[in-house]
Amino acid sequence: MEQPSHELKTLFDQLGLPSDGKAIDDFIMAHPLDPNTKLVDAPFWSDQQQDLLREWLLADGEEAVLVDQLNVRLHDGK
């Protein structure tokens, strides 16, 4: 199983989710996204989590890279 980058811990912390490596892997395996679902539109996010993800994407910096990493992993399911 792919080990999450250290930075994904920061994103999960900001989302208010458990952020150790196993918790991140477990979350990703439990929430796979089909190719037609955008990350920010996934039904498992709270309104606050969706707002944070949108904000980080619009920041177009390191934060956007982290959201993109999560997006890829959720769509790959690993």
C-alpha positions in Angstrom: 0.0 0.0 0.0 1.3 3.5 -0.9 2.4 5.5 2.1 0.8 8.9 2.3 3.1 11.9 2.1 3.8 13.8 5.3 1.9 16.7 3.8 -1.4 14.8 3.5 -1.3 14.7 7.3 -1.5 18.4 7.3 -4.5 18.4 5.0 -6.3 15.7 7.1 -5.5 17.7 10.2 -7.2 20.8 8.7 -10.2 18.7 7.6 -10.6 17.5 11.2 -9.9 13.9 10.3 -7.5 11.3 11.9 -4.2 12.0 10.2 -1.8 9.2 11.0 -0.6 7.1 8.0 -3.0 4.2 8.6 -6.0 6.4 9.2 -5.3 8.2 5.9 -5.0 4.9 4.0 -8.2 3.6 5.7 -10.1 6.8 4.8 -9.0 6.5 1.1 -9.9 2.8 0.9 -13.3 3.5 2.5 -14.2 6.5 0.2 -13.2 5.6 -3.4 -14.5 8.1 -5.9 -15.8 7.2 -9.4 -14.3 9.1 -12.3 -17.4 11.3 -12.7 -17.3 12.6 -9.1 -15.3 15.7 -8.3 -13.4 15.6 -5.0 -15.2 18.7 -3.6 -18.6 17.2 -4.6 -18.1 13.9 -2.8 -21.0 13.2 -0.5 -18.9 12.4 2.6 -17.6 15.9 3.2 -19.2 18.3 5.6 -19.9 21.8 4.3 -16.9 23.1 6.2 -14.7 20.4 4.7 -15.9 21.3 1.2 -15.2 25.0 1.8 -11.7 24.2 3.0 -11.0 22.0 -0.1 -12.3 24.7 -2.4 -10.3 27.4 -0.6 -7.1 25.3 -0.9 -7.7 24.6 -4.6 -8.1 28.4 -5.3 -4.9 29.1 -3.4 -3.1 27.5 -6.3 0.0 26.8 -4.3 1.2 24.1 -2.0 -2.3 23.7 -0.6 -3.7 23.0 -4.1 -1.0 20.3 -4.6 -2.1 18.6 -1.4 -5.8 18.6 -2.5 -4.7 17.2 -5.9 -2.8 14.4 -4.2 -5.8 13.5 -2.2 -8.0 13.7 -5.3 -5.7 11.3 -7.2 -5.6 8.8 -4.3 -9.4 8.8 -3.8 -10.0 8.3 -7.5 -7.4 5.5 -7.6 -8.7 4.0 -4.4 -5.2 3.7 -2.9 
